[in-house]
Amino acid sequence: MKKNIKPILAWLALVIAIYAILSVLISTGLVGLYYIQILMGIGISMIMALGTNLVLGFSGQFSLGQAGFMAIGAYATAILTKSMPTYGGFYLSMLVGAALAATIALVVGLPTLRLKGDYLAIATLGVAEIIRIAIVNGGTLTNGAAGISGILPYTTWPIVFAFVVLLIVLSLNFLRSPIGRSVLSVREDEIAAESMGVNTTRVKVLVFVIAAIMSAIAGSLYVGYIGTIVPKDFALMKSIEYLIIAVLGGIGSVTGTIIAAVVLGFLNMYLASFADVRMIIYSLALILVMVFRPGGLLGTKELSFSKIFNKTKEGK
């Protein structure tokens, strides 16, 4: 436990420092409302890309269904906060959206996660489309294709920051737990993991459910940030967007996911005037990364204060 104190304190200091710097920049007016919106968008992208990377990079499953679970969280918040326009209603809607997404992911995951590769990608894409079409045909509850507008701005940058930090910490602790190591073993060699007693289906479904919960939370934050939603916001390209972040950063790297979300978030800002070519530039960047860095920019590497302190200790 003692050897972990320094790394934990270092991470805590880093988080506090980032929060303090952002607070000072915002309170002094150096960072305006437009850039605050960009920061919140980056934070939501981090959560979505992290969930995508848990499925793709850490369990080795190719899913294209994250946008569907994001839609569940978004619509749960949009619907419930209309009748409960308070922060209590907002957080309750977040719990409801996460529970609903987890239930659907569990029901869908048990049969579909026995599939592999392209077949799994097609199956999860189908699930996302079913969710989206169900919303379109939701009648007065979801307001159909017209969507829901006039949602109060519950999402603030400190709330997004808190959820990003919380979900990163929980994800890292999960991956370092015995179950998390089982997840990594499934990624490396599913047959070998099964021969060692790992219930591979259960492990894959668990990760799929966790990723669905994260997507639902991101959806709730998204709708409280954007103020209006329509079903077309959660089409295939939304899943592809976050898949690109996960792949660019590093398939199996939380640090890489964070860096890629920040870089692409600011790149989006500068490409706002060229919306038509944004995905073309993304695709070219992805092709270049796949050619020269097939594992992503960081691969499976992580920023680790433990290693830094151990090297310092060895140097002495």
Secondary structure, 3 states (H helix, E strand, C coil): CHHHHHHHHHHHHHHHHHHHHHHHHHHCCCCCHHHHHHHHHHHHHHHHHHHHHHHHHHCCCCCCCHHHHHHHHHHHHHHHHHHCCCHHHHHHHHHHHHHHHHHHHHHHHHHHCCCCHHHHHHHHHHHHHHHHHHHHCCCCCCCHHHCECCCCCCCCHHHHHHHHHHHHHHHHHHHHCHHHHHHHHHHHCHHHHHHCCCCHHHHHHHHHHHHHHHHHHHHHHHHHHHCCECHHHHCHHHHHHHHHHHHHHCCCCHHHHHHHHHHHHHHHHHCHHHHHHHHHHHHHHHHHHHHHCCCCCCCCCCCCHHHHHHHHHHHC
